[in-house]
Amino acid sequence: MSQVKVFGTDACEMTQDTREYLDRRGVLYDYIDIEADRAAAQWVRGQNGGKERTPTLDIAGKILVEPGDAQLEQVLRSKQILG
């Protein structure tokens, strides 16, 4: 398993934007489609006060919800995933 996990849906534009950002930066990640994985959907709801907010990311234990590129880059750098 990767240090970066992206929980989202294929229909979510923000999820797709986040995945494209990670792909451009060469960051390896696991994508979990919460529509296909009900346990993952429950985990996402647990992180978001009962709501399925996507994308929700787990970056080496740091949880981000619907992050923008700047926040995402900051956390990736702090976790030494980006140089």
Backbone bond lengths (Angstrom), bond angles and torsions (degrees), N, CA, C in turn:
res aa  C-N    CA-C-N  psi(-1)  N-CA   C-N-CA  omega(-1)  CA-C   N-CA-C  phi
1 M - - - 1.462 - - 1.535 109.56 -
2 S 1.296 114.38 143.78 1.451 122.30 179.86 1.530 110.43 -77.75
3 Q 1.328 115.99 162.60 1.471 120.58 174.20 1.523 111.49 -74.44
4 V 1.340 116.43 -14.58 1.460 121.88 -178.23 1.525 108.74 -116.16
5 K 1.325 114.81 124.66 1.463 120.75 177.48 1.525 107.93 -124.06
6 V 1.319 115.60 128.59 1.457 122.27 179.19 1.523 107.58 -110.85
7 F 1.317 116.11 117.10 1.458 122.33 177.05 1.522 107.34 -102.88
8 G 1.325 116.93 120.54 1.457 119.64 -177.82 1.502 111.54 -164.76
9 T 1.337 114.81 -162.22 1.460 121.55 176.56 1.518 108.47 -133.31
10 D 1.317 114.88 152.81 1.462 119.80 179.39 1.523 111.80 -64.30
11 A 1.323 117.42 -26.46 1.463 121.83 -178.19 1.529 113.24 -83.87
12 C 1.321 117.41 -9.12 1.469 121.61 -175.69 1.527 110.38 -86.62
13 E 1.320 116.24 117.07 1.457 121.53 -179.25 1.527 112.01 -62.89
14 M 1.323 117.13 -39.28 1.470 119.60 179.14 1.532 110.86 -65.17
15 T 1.332 116.80 -37.35 1.463 120.19 176.45 1.523 109.67 -61.93
16 Q 1.316 116.76 -45.55 1.463 120.32 -179.35 1.528 111.13 -64.58
17 D 1.336 117.68 -39.54 1.472 121.31 176.97 1.528 110.94 -61.41
18 T 1.333 116.50 -43.10 1.465 120.98 179.66 1.521 110.59 -63.77
19 R 1.314 116.93 -44.08 1.466 120.82 179.49 1.528 110.81 -63.71
20 E 1.321 117.11 -40.62 1.466 120.60 178.09 1.523 110.67 -63.67
21 Y 1.331 117.14 -41.17 1.466 121.04 177.23 1.530 110.25 -59.83
22 L 1.324 116.67 -48.70 1.464 120.47 -179.65 1.529 110.93 -62.37
23 D 1.322 117.11 -40.46 1.464 121.04 178.00 1.532 110.54 -61.98
24 R 1.329 117.14 -45.63 1.480 121.08 179.43 1.520 111.79 -59.93
25 R 1.327 116.03 -36.85 1.475 121.11 -178.26 1.526 112.22 -84.10
26 G 1.315 117.41 -5.78 1.464 121.22 179.24 1.514 113.82 74.54
27 V 1.334 116.38 25.27 1.464 121.41 -179.59 1.532 108.77 -86.21
28 L 1.321 115.57 125.41 1.464 120.11 175.11 1.524 108.84 -77.59
29 Y 1.324 115.94 137.37 1.461 119.89 -178.83 1.512 109.52 -151.51
30 D 1.316 115.16 159.41 1.461 122.18 172.03 1.523 106.98 -101.48
31 Y 1.327 115.76 130.85 1.458 120.94 176.52 1.521 108.48 -103.99
32 I 1.318 115.77 127.02 1.455 121.74 179.23 1.526 107.93 -118.30
33 D 1.322 116.34 114.13 1.456 122.41 178.64 1.528 108.11 -81.04
34 I 1.326 116.83 111.06 1.457 119.75 -174.89 1.526 112.74 -73.19
35 E 1.337 117.53 -12.06 1.464 119.25 173.93 1.527 110.47 -75.76
36 A 1.322 116.99 -26.56 1.466 121.64 -179.15 1.525 112.43 -96.98
37 D 1.332 116.98 -16.22 1.468 121.83 -175.40 1.521 108.59 -126.15
38 R 1.319 116.61 96.18 1.469 120.83 -175.44 1.527 112.41 -65.67
39 A 1.328 117.46 -31.94 1.474 119.30 176.66 1.529 109.89 -64.80
40 A 1.325 116.38 -39.29 1.465 120.18 177.48 1.527 110.65 -66.14
41 A 1.332 116.49 -39.22 1.464 119.96 177.59 1.521 110.65 -61.99
42 Q 1.318 116.19 -40.04 1.468 119.96 178.13 1.531 110.35 -64.80
43 W 1.331 117.19 -40.39 1.469 120.83 177.59 1.525 109.97 -60.88
44 V 1.336 116.98 -44.99 1.468 120.83 179.26 1.525 110.19 -60.05
45 R 1.328 117.20 -45.36 1.474 119.76 177.76 1.521 111.34 -60.24
46 G 1.320 117.01 -37.36 1.462 121.07 178.53 1.520 112.88 -64.81
47 Q 1.324 117.01 -29.65 1.465 121.35 178.95 1.527 112.35 -82.29
48 N 1.351 116.10 -16.41 1.459 120.74 -169.75 1.529 113.93 -126.94
49 G 1.316 116.31 36.79 1.460 119.81 175.62 1.521 113.86 57.80
50 G 1.334 116.82 35.61 1.450 121.18 177.12 1.517 115.06 91.40
51 K 1.343 117.57 -2.00 1.466 120.90 -178.00 1.526 110.56 -104.12
52 E 1.315 115.64 146.90 1.461 121.58 176.48 1.523 108.74 -90.89
53 R 1.322 116.30 78.07 1.460 121.59 179.90 1.523 108.46 -90.36
54 T 1.326 114.84 126.17 1.463 119.34 -177.84 1.516 110.41 -129.77
55 P 1.316 114.71 144.96 1.459 126.44 -0.34 1.526 111.43 -81.08
56 T 1.309 114.93 148.43 1.452 122.81 167.28 1.521 105.43 -113.96
57 L 1.330 116.39 128.84 1.458 120.99 -176.68 1.519 111.18 -116.63
58 D 1.307 115.36 146.97 1.464 123.09 169.99 1.527 105.22 -117.34
59 I 1.315 115.46 109.06 1.465 120.98 -179.99 1.515 107.41 -112.01
60 A 1.320 115.16 98.08 1.464 122.33 179.45 1.528 110.87 49.25
61 G 1.356 116.09 42.99 1.457 121.37 177.01 1.515 115.36 93.99
62 K 1.320 118.20 -10.45 1.469 122.52 177.29 1.522 107.97 -94.26
63 I 1.328 117.09 123.51 1.456 121.93 -177.73 1.524 109.45 -94.99
64 L 1.334 115.09 128.67 1.465 121.97 175.80 1.520 108.15 -122.40
65 V 1.322 115.53 140.09 1.459 120.81 179.22 1.523 108.09 -120.86
66 E 1.325 114.77 121.43 1.462 121.88 178.61 1.527 111.51 48.53
67 P 1.336 117.69 53.04 1.464 118.90 -176.40 1.531 112.17 -75.88
68 G 1.323 114.95 148.79 1.453 120.47 169.25 1.524 108.79 -81.94
69 D 1.331 116.28 169.89 1.462 120.54 -177.72 1.526 112.29 -59.20
70 A 1.344 117.71 -40.46 1.465 120.63 -177.96 1.526 111.27 -64.26
71 Q 1.324 117.35 -44.79 1.473 120.64 178.65 1.526 110.48 -65.04
72 L 1.308 115.84 -41.54 1.453 121.00 179.59 1.534 110.55 -61.66
73 E 1.313 116.10 -46.43 1.464 119.58 179.54 1.529 111.27 -62.94
74 Q 1.319 117.12 -41.73 1.472 120.95 179.76 1.528 110.90 -58.90
75 V 1.321 117.12 -46.02 1.466 120.17 -179.05 1.531 110.93 -69.15
76 L 1.320 117.65 -40.92 1.462 120.70 177.71 1.529 110.75 -60.10
77 R 1.328 116.97 -39.82 1.476 120.52 177.88 1.543 110.99 -69.36
78 S 1.338 116.17 -41.55 1.474 119.17 -178.45 1.520 111.21 -65.48
79 K 1.332 116.72 -29.23 1.468 120.73 178.49 1.534 111.75 -91.42
80 Q 1.330 115.10 6.63 1.469 123.14 178.22 1.529 112.55 59.25
81 I 1.324 115.32 34.92 1.461 120.81 175.39 1.528 109.17 -91.98
82 L 1.317 115.94 -31.64 1.463 122.36 171.36 1.517 107.58 -110.15
83 G 1.314 115.68 141.72 1.476 119.81 179.22 1.494 113.09 -85.53
